[in-house]
Amino acid sequence: MARVLLLGESWFVYSVHQKGFDAFYTSEFTLGGGEFVAALRAAGHEVTHVPAHEITLRVPSTSAELAAIADVIVISDVGANTFQVPPGTFVHSTPEPDRSEAVRAFVEQGGGLLMVGGYLTFSGIDAKARWGRSPLAPALAVSVLDRDDRVELSGGAHPQATGPHDITDGLARQWPALLGLNEVVARPSASVLAECAGHPLLVVDSYGAGRTGAFTSDIAPHWAPPPFMQWEGYGQLFDRTVRWLAGEELTTAMATAAQPAEAVAR
């Protein structure tokens, strides 16, 4: 089983309540990705979730230290600035390592990487995620656009598996609808395993001695609605993706309990 380091997938919300003359403020913190973490743990993987605001405190800054604690790194809905602008550099002008470079080297030396879509991954909303301009960009399975890359699908669009691969074999050809994704361009060497609304959804490739993947929609709300997360293929999809990224050679025997490949997800 793989050791998975999930980075991001958390947020703070600050609200202003205006009631006539008076106003007051509330705040809340949400740690997302619970379904993703639960699915991987149920499959036997060891998952450590580091929320976005703790990345500079808890995530190692060298590839060797990363390899000591993880086989696969999952970056979900957190921008490159969090990795490239540590507090010591921003506040005190002190040189510190760029964690995006450490992740790139981790993959090059044999680690696995999965970038998951969201408002602050790939290019993201208003192009603020900036991953295409980071040292990690060459290790991604896709090229990142240099603009706001969101594809909003509020009416829902059903992903389609596009061809045979160990990750998707045994899954339904059509998956439950998603509500959005990040627009990317698959690298020429990459394999596109699923598409949604005509855009790459699941893409895998190799980089150096490692393996890299991109899932361009969410693993949790809001782009991934409850029917997608409750889909019986959800756990299998991400279990097999993580196994493949960790270097495991999957076999069709793992899919015997899954739906027929041509079945349509409901």
C-alpha positions in Angstrom: 0.0 0.0 0.0 1.1 3.6 -0.6 1.9 6.4 1.7 -0.1 9.3 0.5 0.6 13.0 1.4 -2.5 15.1 0.6 -1.6 18.8 0.5 -4.3 21.5 0.5 -8.1 20.9 0.2 -8.9 23.2 3.1 -10.1 26.8 3.5 -11.1 29.6 5.9 -14.3 31.6 5.3 -14.8 35.0 6.8 -18.4 36.3 6.7 -19.9 39.8 7.3 -23.5 39.7 8.7 -25.2 43.1 8.0 -28.4 43.6 9.9 -29.6 47.2 9.4 -27.3 49.6 11.2 -25.3 46.8 12.8 -22.8 44.3 11.5 -20.9 41.4 13.0 -18.4 38.9 11.7 -18.0 35.1 11.8 -15.3 32.8 10.6 -15.0 29.0 10.0 -12.4 26.5 8.9 -13.2 23.6 6.6 -11.0 20.6 6.0 -12.3 19.1 2.8 -11.5 15.9 1.0 -13.0 13.6 3.7 -14.5 11.2 1.1 -11.2 11.0 -0.8 -9.2 10.3 2.4 -11.7 7.7 3.6 -11.7 5.9 0.3 -7.9 5.6 0.2 -7.7 4.5 3.8 -10.5 1.9 3.2 -8.3 0.5 0.4 -5.4 0.2 2.8 -3.3 3.3 2.0 -1.7 5.5 4.7 -2.9 9.0 4.2 -1.6 12.2 5.9 -3.6 15.3 5.2 -1.8 18.6 5.6 -4.2 21.6 5.2 -3.1 24.5 3.1 -2.1 26.9 5.9 0.2 24.3 7.5 2.2 23.4 4.4 5.1 25.7 5.2 5.2 24.3 8.7 4.8 20.6 8.1 5.9 19.7 4.6 9.6 19.0 4.1 11.6 21.2 1.8 13.9 18.6 0.2 13.1 15.7 -2.1 14.8 13.2 0.2 12.7 14.2 3.2 9.6 14.0 1.1 10.5 10.5 -0.1 11.0 9.4 3.6 7.4 10.1 4.4 5.5 9.6 1.1 5.2 7.5 -2.0 2.6 9.7 -3.7 1.9 13.5 -3.2 -1.5 14.8 -4.0 -1.8 18.6 -4.4 -5.5 19.7 -4.3 -6.9 23.3 -4.5 -3.8 25.1 -3.2 -1.7 27.5 -5.3 2.0 27.6 -6.0 2.5 30.7 -3.8 2.0 28.6 -0.7 5.0 26.5 -1.8 7.1 29.3 -3.3 6.6 32.1 -0.8 7.4 30.8 2.7 6.9 33.2 5.7 10.6 33.7 6.3 11.1 34.9 2.8 7.9 37.1 2.6 8.2 38.6 6.1 11.9 38.7 6.8 13.5 38.5 3.3 15.3 35.3 4.3 16.2 32.9 1.6 14.3 29.6 2.0 13.9 26.5 -0.2 11.1 26.4 -2.8 8.9 23.5 -2.0 7.6 23.3 -5.5 11.1 22.4 -6.6 11.4 19.8 -3.9 8.2 18.2 -5.1 9.5 18.2 -8.7 12.7 16.5 -7.6 10.7 14.0 -5.6 8.9 12.9 -8.8 12.0 13.0 -10.9 13.7 10.6 -8.4 10.9 8.1 -8.4 7.9 9.5 -6.5 4.3 9.8 -7.6 2.4 13.1 -8.0 -1.3 13.8 -8.6 -2.5 17.3 -9.1 -6.3 17.7 -8.5 -8.4 20.4 -10.0 -10.0 23.3 -8.2 -10.2 27.1 -8.0 -6.5 27.2 -6.9 -4.9 24.5 -8.8 -3.4 24.4 -12.3 -4.0 28.0 -13.4 -7.1 28.5 -11.3 -9.5 31.5 -10.8 -8.0 34.7 -12.2 -4.9 32.7 -12.9 -3.9 33.0 -9.3 -2.8 29.4 -8.8 0.3 29.9 -11.0 1.4 26.3 -11.2 2.4 26.7 -14.8 5.0 29.3 -13.8 6.4 27.2 -11.0 9.4 24.8 -11.0 6.9 21.9 -10.7 5.4 22.6 -14.1 7.7 20.2 -16.0 6.7 17.3 -13.8 3.0 17.8 -14.4 1.2 15.5 -16.9 -0.4 18.5 -18.5 0.5 22.0 -19.7 -1.1 24.7 -17.7 -2.8 27.7 -19.4 -1.6 31.2 -18.7 -5.1 32.5 -17.9 -8.1 31.7 -15.8 -8.7 28.1 -16.8 -12.0 27.2 -15.1 -14.6 25.4 -17.1 -17.9 25.9 -15.2 -20.5 23.1 -15.9 -23.3 24.1 -13.6 -25.7 21.9 -15.6 -23.4 18.9 -15.1 -21.4 16.9 -17.7 -20.7 13.2 -17.6 -17.1 12.1 -17.8 -16.2 9.4 -20.3 -13.4 6.9 -20.1 -11.5 7.2 -23.3 -9.5 4.0 -23.7 -8.0 0.9 -22.0 -5.6 1.5 -19.1 -4.9 -0.4 -15.9 -6.4 2.5 -13.9 -9.7 2.7 -15.6 -10.2 -0.9 -16.7 -13.3 -2.3 -15.0 -14.9 1.1 -14.4 -18.1 2.2 -16.2 -17.4 3.9 -19.4 -19.6 6.9 -18.4 -19.2 8.3 -14.9 -21.6 10.5 -12.7 -21.7 14.1 -13.7 -19.2 16.8 -12.6 -19.9 20.5 -12.3 -16.6 21.9 -13.5 -12.9 21.4 -14.2 -9.7 23.1 -15.1 -8.9 23.4 -18.8 -5.4 22.0 -19.5 -3.5 20.5 -22.5 -2.3 17.0 -22.2 1.5 16.6 -22.9 2.3 14.7 -26.1 3.8 11.9 -24.1 0.8 11.6 -21.7 -2.2 9.2 -21.8 -5.7 10.8 -21.5 -7.7 8.2 -19.6 -11.0 10.2 -19.3 -12.5 13.3 -20.7 -15.4 15.6 -19.5 -17.2 18.1 -21.8 -14.5 17.6 -24.4 -11.6 18.4 -22.0 -9.0 16.1 -20.4 -10.1 14.9 -17.0 -7.7 12.1 -16.0 -4.2 12.2 -17.5 -1.1 10.2 -16.6 2.5 10.3 -17.7 6.0 9.6 -16.5 8.6 12.1 -15.4 12.2 11.0 -14.8 12.0 7.9 -12.7 8.6 8.8 -11.3 5.0 8.9 -12.4 2.6 11.9 -12.6 -1.1 12.4 -13.0 -3.7 15.1 -13.3 -7.4 14.9 -12.3 -8.7 18.2 -13.5 -11.9 18.3 -11.5 -12.6 18.2 -7.8 -12.3 15.2 -5.4 -15.0 16.9 -3.3 -17.6 19.6 -3.6 -18.3 21.9 -5.2 -17.3 20.5 -8.6 -17.7 17.0 -7.4 -21.3 16.7 -6.3 -22.6 14.0 -3.9 -23.6 11.5 -6.7 -20.0 11.4 -8.0 -18.5 10.9 -4.5 -21.2 8.2 -3.7 -20.5 6.4 -7.0 -19.2 2.9 -6.3 -16.4 3.6 -8.7 -15.1 6.6 -6.8 -13.0 4.6 -4.4 -11.7 2.2 -7.1 -10.7 5.1 -9.4 -8.6 6.9 -6.8 -7.2 3.7 -5.2 -6.0 2.5 -8.6 -4.7 5.9 -9.5 -2.6 6.1 -6.4 -1.3 2.5 -6.8 -0.3 3.3 -10.4 1.4 6.5 -9.4 3.3 4.7 -6.6 4.8 2.4 -9.3 2.5 -0.7 -8.8 1.8 -2.6 -11.9 -1.9 -3.1 -11.8 -3.7 -6.1 -13.2 -7.3 -6.6 -14.4 -7.8 -9.0 -11.5 -8.2 -6.0 -9.3 -11.3 -5.1 -11.3 -13.3 -8.3 -10.9 -15.6 -6.7 -8.4 -16.2 -3.6 -10.5 -18.9 -2.8 -13.1 -18.6 -4.1 -16.7 -16.5 -1.6 -18.8 -19.4 -0.7 -21.0 -21.9 -0.2 -18.2 -23.3 3.3 -17.7 -23.0 4.8 -14.2 -26.3 6.0 -12.7 
